[in-house]
């Protein structure tokens, strides 16, 4: 069966025209984007666009002073310090950051990262015992450790000190540790609440370097912060946004030989980098190693001082990334074939697919692809030995993966995660029952979803307004990522002048609206899906660089047939909206009752009906205006 179709879903603030933001030097469409993202005043928006100084980290992290003092002591006595990282990009960049920061300050740091295949995630008792037997008495965890109860208990019994820097959920009963640097320990509303593991490592390194009056020791730390933060998909708000804005301006001139080599291999040139460059070019090359190889390779790359050695290591990362792409494509093709072969009627509300030969390191990527394709929570399971299977789970917005797994806990050997993603290990004989239980968990969520995958554009945009002036203003809202995604625009009544199916399953279109033409591309497009001659399109805007030429292009996220009618779903209620010059806006419910309204010159809705004064109805009418293309 084909992928689940897209549908359009609108979610408006009460006021569509962001009048409080009118003084901003931004086009109307971008003011609408900010208004829809919760900025209700010009001052709030200006602070976001140009962040000021952040508060002292020591005022926000209760244990930072104690952790800093212990590490300064280690630096002055040239003590061995084990940096216990994780095997994803966040953990590996965090490890490299502290290695590079503590060594010039006098400490003797060494990496200790578990193997994904042999040891699993995070600090473990065997690692603690091994380090103790080797003479290490101080551990610093990065991007893990807060829930490593057995390992931390063992460390305490051996009188080893452990500084934990982690952003995963703190257990109800906190294990013993010397100090904890964690976003959840900061005050409500703190700009440090969204820091990933690498951000916490940066906080710690910065405090130690400042405490020893050697700020030059962390001049590469900001570069590694940028890589790990984007790669871990941390929310790009607060301190993450502030430090990333500064770091991206200098990242292309990084003193880190490993980052220089990765940038050359990715063909990024000498220009300032964007968050997209990190997310699509650099991070995959780093993450691939943790998924398929030994993470020590990345740590060696990011701490290399010789350019030739760095390039050789970067090429090995590149090889792993190509292998990762091939594995993902092969597993995805096999998984899609399983779905289409086994599903005769409707898709199950929770997709669960298992093959013993699938690779643990990449099933999470494929689960995310299938979740996007079918708009269902998805679990992919691979063999784990001894009759067990290990799974990676991804869930759409609104479905809590961690809660669903918790509700099936008696069927699982182990599990963990957060609302959007998780993992578990299960005995093979329990898989069928588990799938039934997970479908029960997903049934209620699925009832609330319209048919298809929801697409929620931020603002209406005419094709003629997609120009370099808009692009320049759009860059002032960057960097984009989790918590602040790239704006999604839409255009109404667009004609398809040309269609080309590209190698790799992509679609290229030439679109016309009035006298304006724009080129558009849809990545990973279902080639069997029809493209109507006259359509509405949802898209983001990107710059395409090819053979020295730069041009703007639309990256299509959804296409629908253009219609003069718009259907609006509100729970179990459905409304039909239409607009004519003579009658204005007409909103009709299933019972045939119609509410009529007009737009004044200043584009505010008016109606003689007392019902239209109800706030819910006003919002419904605003939603109809957006759906019909009457408002940005």
N, C-alpha and C positions, 0 to 999 in steps of 0.2 A: 504494500500500500504506500502511497506517497506520504511525504512528511505532512504533519498537521498544518492546515492553512493558517494564514495570519488573519487577525481581525483587529479592528481599530477600537481603542478604548480611551476615553477622555477622562481626565481627572483635573478639574479646574479649581483655582481659588475663587472666592466669591466675586472678586473684581478682576476682570480679564485685563483691562488696560491699566498698567502699573503706574497710576498717576503719582504716587509718592516718589517714583524714581525718574520722573520726567527731566530733572536737572542733570542727570548723568549724560556724559558725552558718549552715548551708545545708541545705535539704531533701535527702533521700537521693538523689533523681534528679539533682540538681546535683552532689552529691559523686561520683556515678557518672560524670558528664560529665568532671569534672576527673581522676578516676582513669584513665579511658579515654584521656585526652590526655596521660598520662605523669607526672602529679603523684603521687609515691609517698609523700610525707610531708606532714604538716600545715604544716611550715615552708615548703616549696616552694610550696604552694598559697597560703599567706598572703602570701608575697612577690609572687606573681603578682597576687593581688587588690589588694594595696596596695604597689606598687613603691616602693622606697626611692630614695636618691640614685644617680644614674649616675656612673660613673668619669669623670675629666677626659678630654675628647676628645683633648687633646694627647698623652696616654699611649697612645692607641689608633690614631691616624693618624700614621704616621711623617713625612709631608711637610707636616703641618698648620702647624707653626711657620714653615716656609719660605714656604708660600703666604700665611700671615697677614702675615708681615713685608713681602712684596712688595706686598700690597694696602694695607697701612697706608702704605707709601711713596707709592703711587698716590693715596691719599686726601689726604695732606699736601701733595702737589704738584699737586693738582687735575687729575690725568692722565686722559685718555680711556681708558676700559676697555670693550671689546666683550664683551657677555654672549651667548655663542653657545649658544642653546637648541635645543629640539626642538619639533615641532608637536603633541605630545600634551599631556594635562593636566599630567603630571609636568614636562615640559620647559617649558611655558608658565608654570606657577606658580613653577618654579625661577628662570626668567628674571625674572619680576616681583619675586620675593623679593629677589634681589641688586640689582636696580635700586632698589628702595625702601630697601634697607639701605645701599648704598654712597653714594648721592647725599647724604643728610644728613651723612655722614662726610667729605665734601669731594671725593670722586672725581667724575668726569664719565662715568657709565656709559651705554651705549647698547645696545639689543637688536639681535641679528643671528640671525634664525631662518630656516632654509631653507623654501622652499615645498614642500609634499608633492608637488604635481603636477609642478613644474618642476625642482626640484633634488634631491628625495629626502631620505633621512634623514641628519642629522648634519653635522658640519663637513666642508667640501669645499675643494679647492684654489682654486676660483674665488672663494669667499667670503674666504679668507685673502688672496688677491691684492687683492681689492677693498678690504678693510679696510686693508691695508698702503698701497695707493695713496692712501687717504684720510687717512693719517697716524696710524693706530692702531698701537701697539707692544705692547700687553698684551691678551691674550684670556683669558677664563675660560669654559670649556665647562660646561654643566650638562645632565645626563642624556644625554650623548653624548661622543664624542671619543677614548675610550681605544683604539679600533681604527682611527682615521682616519689611517692611515700616510702616505698621500700628502699630506694637508693639513698634518700635523705636520712632515713632512720639509721642506715648502716654508716653513713658518713658521720652522723652525730655520735654513734657508738665508738667510732674510731678517732673521735676528737678532730675530725677534719672540718674546716670552715667552708661554708658554701654561700656564695652570693648568687641569688637567683634573679635573672632578668628574663621576664616572660610576659606574654600578653594573652595566654590562654586562661580558661576559667579557673579561678582560685577555689580549691575544695572547701567545703564547709568547715572541716577540721584542717587547719593549715599545718603542713609538716614542719619539722624543725629546720631552721636555716639561719644563717648569720644576718642576712639582710635580704629584702625583697624589693626589687624595682619593677613596678607593675602599674599599668595605666589605671586599673581599678582602685588603686590606693590614692589617686589624685582627687582633689575636690570636684564636686559636680560642676560641669561646665568648663573644666580645665581644657586648655588647648592641647594638652598632652594626652588626652583620653584615647585618641586614635592611633597612637604610636604602635608600630609593629616591633618585632624583636630587634631589628637593626636600629630603629629609633631609640629604643631603650639602651642599647649598647652605645649609641652615640651620646646619649645623656650622660652615661657613666664615664665614658672616655673623656668627654669635654670637662666634666667636673674634676677628674683626676689631673688632667693637663693644666687646668686653671689653678687647682690647688697647689701644684708644683711649679707654677709660673713658667710653664713651657708650652704655650699654645701651638707652637710650630709642630709639635708631636702629632697633632690630629689634622694636619692640612689635607690628607687624603680621606679622612673619615667622612667628610660631607659627601664626597663622590660615592663612597660605598653605601652611605645612607640612601642616596637617591636610587641606586640600583635595587637594593633590598626592599625599599618601601614600595616602589612601583611593582616589582616582581611579586611581592606578597599580596598585592591588591589591597593595601591599606587605604582607608578613606583619605582622600586628598583635601582635607580641611584642617584648620587649626595649625599646630606646629608642623605637621606634615606639609601643608601647603606653603607655609613661610619658608621652611628650610629647602623645599624642593624648588621654589621660585629662585632662590639664590643659587642653589647648587647647579641647576640646569644651565645657568649662564656660563659656568666654568668647566662643566663635565667634559666637554670635547677637548679641553687642554689639561686633562688630569695627569698628575705625576705618576699615577699607578700604571706601571708598564703592562699589566694584564688587561686593564680596561682599554688602554691604547690599542693593544693587539685585537681585542674583540671588536672595537669600532672599525678598525681597518678591514677585518674579515667581513664585517657586515656592510662595508661600503658606505659608511655614514659620512665620510669626508671630514672637512675641517669646520663645518658649521655648528652652531649651538644645537644641542640635542633637545628633543621633546620627550614627554612621558611616553608617547606612542613609540618612539625609537627604542626606548628601554623595554617596553612591554612586548614589542613584536620582533625585535632584533637581538638585543643583548640578553634579556632574561631567559628566553628559551634555550639559549646556548649554555647558560649556567644551570638551569633547572634540569636539563637533559642528563647532566652528569649525575646528579643526585638520584634520578630515576633509574638510570641504567648502569652507572659505574660507581666509582668510589668518590665521595665528596672531597676527600683530601686533594684531589686533582684541582678543584676550583680554589680551595684555600691556597694551594701552592701557586696557582696562576695569579691570584689577587695579592699575593705577598712577594711575587718575583721581582727582583731588582735588575735582572739582565734582560734586555729587549729580545734577544734571540731565544732565550729560554721561555720567555713569556709567549712569544709567537708560536713556538712548538706546542706549548700547553693549550693555547687558544685553539690551535688546529685540532687537537684531540677533542676539545669541547665541541667543536664544529662537527666532527665525525659522529659524536654521540647524538647531536641534535638531528642530523640526517637519519640516523638509525631510529631515533624517537619518532620522527615524522612518518617513516615507513611503517613502523609498528602500529602507530595510531591509525593510519589509513587502513591497514589490513584488518585490525580488530574492529574498526568502525564498519567496514564493509561486511564483515562476518556478523556483527551484531544486528545491523539493519536487515540482513538476509534472514536472521532468526526471527526478528519481529514480524517480518512480512510473511514468513512461512507458517508461523505458529498462530497468527492472529487472523481468524477468518472473519470476524465481525468487528466489534468495537475493541479498541485498545484497552488493556487493563489500566486501572487508574494509577498503578505503580508498576513501572517497568523493572523487571528483575531478570537478568541474563547471566548465565554461568557457563564457563568453559575452563577446564583445568589448565589448559596450555596458555591462557592469556597471561601477559606480563603484569605483575603487580605495579610496576613503576609507572605504567601509562594508562591503566584502566580508569583512573580518575578523569583524565583528559577526555577519553571517549565517553564516559558517563555524562560529562558536561555537554558534549556535542549532541548526544541522544536526547538529553533533557531539553535542549534548545529546539531540536528537530521535532519532537513529539509533544512538547509542553506537558511533560509528566515528570514527577520525581523518578529518578533512575538509579539503579544499583547494578554495577558490573562486578562479578565474582570470579576470582582466579584460584587455582589450587594452592593450598598452603601446607600440604603434607598431613599425614596421620588422619586422613578422612575429613579434613577441614577445608573450608574455603574462606578466603579473605576478600572483603568487598570495599569498593569506593562508592560513595553515594553523593548525588547532586540533586538539589531541589529547586524548583522555581520560586519566585517571590510569593510569599504568603503561605508556603508549606514549610513547616519547621522540621527539618531532618532530625535534629537532636531529640526533639520531643517524640517523634515517631519511633526512633530506635529505643528510647527509654521505655516506651510503652510495650516494647517487645523484648525487654531485657532478659526475661527468663529463658528465652530461646537462644540467646547469644552467649558466646564464650567471653568476648570483650567487645566494647563499642565506645565510640566517642564522636565528638564533632560539635558543630554549631548549626544555626538554622539553615544555612545555605548548603552545607556539605558535611560529610561525616564518613565514618568507616566502621567496619565490624568484622569479627571472625565468627563463623558458625559451622557446626557439624553438618556434613552433607545430608544426613537423613532429616535434618530440620528445615531444609531450604523450602520445601513445598508449603509447610505450615507457616513458615515465616513470610513467604510471599502473600499468602492469604491474609495474614494479619496486617502486613504493610498496605495491601490494597484497601482493607477496612479503614486504615488510618487516612488514606488518600481520598476515599470516596466523598467524605464530607467537604473536603477542600475543592474537589473537582466540580461539585454541584454549584459552587459559587463562581465558577469560571464560565465565560462565554465560550462558544465553540471557536477553537483555534488558539493561536498564540497572541497575547495582547501586545499592541504597539501603542505607545503613548507619546505622540509628538509634543514638543514644548511650545512651538509657535508656527503660525502660518507664514510662508515666505514665497514671494513670487520669484520665478526663475531669473527675471531681470535684476533682482536684488542680490543674486549670488555673484559678487564681484570682489575685487581686491580690497576695496574699502571695508566691506563687511568682514573679509578675512582678517584684516588688520585689527579691527575691533574684537573679533572673535578670539584672537590671541591674548587679549587682556583678561579673558576669563579662564585661560589655561593656567596650570596643567589640568587635564581631565583624567578621571579614573573613578574608582569606587567612591561613592558618596558625592561625587561631582562629575557625572558622566558627560561625555561630549554631547552638546545640544542636538536634539533630534527635531528637524524641521519637517514641514510637509507643504506640498503644493497641490492645488486643486485644478482639475481639468487640463491635464497635460497630454499632448499628443506624442505617440511613439513614432519617430521618423525612420529609425533604423534599429535592427536587432542583430547582435552577433553572439553566438555561443562560443565561449573561449575554452581553451584547453584547461583542464583542472576543474571543470564544472562551474565556471563563472559565466556571468552574463553581462554583456556590454550593450548599452542603449544610447541612442541620440534622441534627446527629448526637446520638444518645442512647446512654448507657451506664448502665444502672440508672436512678437517679432524676435523673441529670445530663444536661443538654442543652448543646451548644456549637455555635456557628456556625463554618463552615469555608469556605474558598475555595481553589480550585485555579486558578492562573494558566495561561493558554495550554493549556487542557485539550483533548485530542482528543475532540471531541463524539461521535464514533462509538464511543468506548470505553464498555463497560458499567460500571455502578456496582452492585455486589452489594448486596442488602438488608442482609446481615450481613457485616461486613468488618473487616479490620485496617487501620489508617491510620498513615502516617508523616507527621509534621508539625513545623513550627516554630511558635513563638508570636509574635504581633505585636499591636500596639495599633492599632485602627481608629478614626480621628477623623472624625466626620461630623456636621456641623451642631451643633457644640459638644458633642456627646456622645462619650465615650470608652468603648470596650469591647474586650475581648480576643477575638481570633479565631485559629483554627487555619489556617495556610497549608499546605495539603496538598502533599506531595511524592510520595506513592505510596499506592495503594489496592490491596489484594488480598482475594480472597474468604477469609473466615475458615474455618479448617479445624482439626480436632482433631489433624491430623498435620502435622509439619514435616519437610521434606527438607533435609538438610545436605550440601553438596558440599565435599569436601576433595580437590583435585586430581582424580584419576580415580576416587576413592572416593565412594560416596553412602550416606547413612545416613537411616533413618526414625526420628523421635522421636515418642513419644506419652506422655501423662500420664493416669493414672486414680487416683482416691482409694485404690482397693484395691491396685493393683500398683505405684504410684509411677511413676518415670521408666523408660521402656523404650526402649532404643536398639538398632536392628536394622540389620545390614549387608545387602548384596545376597545374601550366601550364606545368609541366614536366621538367622545367629547373633545372639543377643540378650544385651545387658547390662542388668541391672536395678539401680536405685538408688532411695533414698528421701531425703527432706529431713528433717533433724532440726528440732527446735524453733527452733534458731538459724539455720536455713536453710543448713546446710552439707551437702554430699553425702556419703552413706555407702554402702558396698557391701562384701559379703563376698568379692567376686571380687578376687583378687590383681591382675588386669588393671587394675582401677580405680585402682590406685596409680601407674600409669604417667602421667607428666605430660601427655602428648599426649591420653590418654583423658580425663583430668580436664578439660582444656580443651574437649574435644569435648562432654562432659556439661554443662559450664557453658554452652556455646553452645546446646545443646538447651534448657536451662532458660530462657535468654533468648528463644529463638525461640517457646517455648510460653507465654511470659508469666509464668513462675514467679519471675523475678528482675527488678529494675529495670534 
